[in-house]
Amino acid sequence: MKIGFIVNPIAGMGGRVGLKGTDNLLERAIEMGAKPVAPSRAVEFLSKLKTLASKPITPMITCPGTMGEDETKTATFPAIILPMRQKSKTSAEDTKSAVKRVIREEKVDLIVFVGGDGTAKDILDAMQDVGMVPVLGVPSGVKMYSGIFAVNPSVAAEVVKAFSEGATQLMDFEIMDADENAIRRDRFSVRLYGFLKGPFVPMRLQGSKQVSPETVDEHENQMAVARFIVENMDPDGTYILGPGTTVKCVADLLGVEKTLLGVDIYRDKTLMKDVNEKKIIQEVTDCQNTWIIISPIGRQGMLFGRGNQQITPEIIRKVGKERIVVAATTNKIQSIEEGILRVDTGDPETDNLLKGYLKVVTDYKEWRIMKVQ
């Protein structure tokens, strides 16, 4: 089996610094202290795949420099490097060119990419000219609303192994197009862009995001959840508020205007809006009196690692699992595939800390215990 391997080296750099994406904002992200995310995610995937692969290992067909070559060297994974010009700064056109090469010239059976929704869109665009082959995403973006992504890099390696053994089905996965400019203006704007075929293994692919229905019943359920949470809040406590409409209802009852798609800090009846990792670490000094309030992503069930990377593994560990408040309506809980919550913080130690079970508030004075994996 021949695998094409493409890394978008800048994917996800806008997450921790609170930019809600990296499109057209790379320089600003770097100025704010952003560090590359994709290379380490790529190495994690390759290292796991190496432990699963039979001997001898079939080389990856990949791109020069930071688009794959560097990562295969770090993971000591055999690779064939495409004869492309190496660039210090890569672009969407480089991704598209790589896709066309691995399909036309190398006739690969599968393309594995490390990136986010924007990278998935670029791959879909490129395939319009050369035909479709199966695709699998290793998550490294900020939001990742598309369904083509594995839950995390290690799971992606398991999917590749299953695909190589003929133990997967091919499915059409939704590729979503998020308007990052609108999202930065705190307006949720996502549309279906198209479909990519990819290998499906139950509970290994994250699925596409399901938007909460804008109905009276759903809003009443959100407000009931929020009311119960607010009644049990410590007036002297500090609260890190994750993104989403359910958590926004908590802020509405507190009398403050929350950033719908960002992370905020509530303390002493005031709100610090749209904070990033650095600001949270500066402001949250008493972690024993701090709580994190979050809501899982509809259908995906993701708690951490999708659109809230400002709440980093370091912050999660300092606050502790016991002070994480999960809020979700009954409808959202029912939409989550397999009924399991998921985490992908980028740090295996933190992911393991969060595994097990969490209490989820689903209505006023109602909750259920849900598994996290």
Secondary structure by P-SEA (a helix, b strand, c coil): cbbbbbbccccccccccccccccccaaaaaaacccccaaaaaaaaaaaaaaaccccbbbbbcccccccaaaaaaaccbbbbccccccccccaaaaaaaaaaaaacccccbbbbcccaaaaaaaaaaaccccccbbbbcccccccccccccccaaaaaaaaaaaaaccbbbbbbbbbbbaaaaaaacbbbbcccbbbbbbbcccccccccccccccaaaaaaaaaaaaaaaaaccccbbbbccccaaaaaaaaaacccccccbbbbbccccccccccaaaaaacccccccbbbbbbcccccccccccccccccaaaaaaaccccbbbbbcaaaaaaccccbbbbccccaaaaaaaccbbbbbccccbbbbbbcc
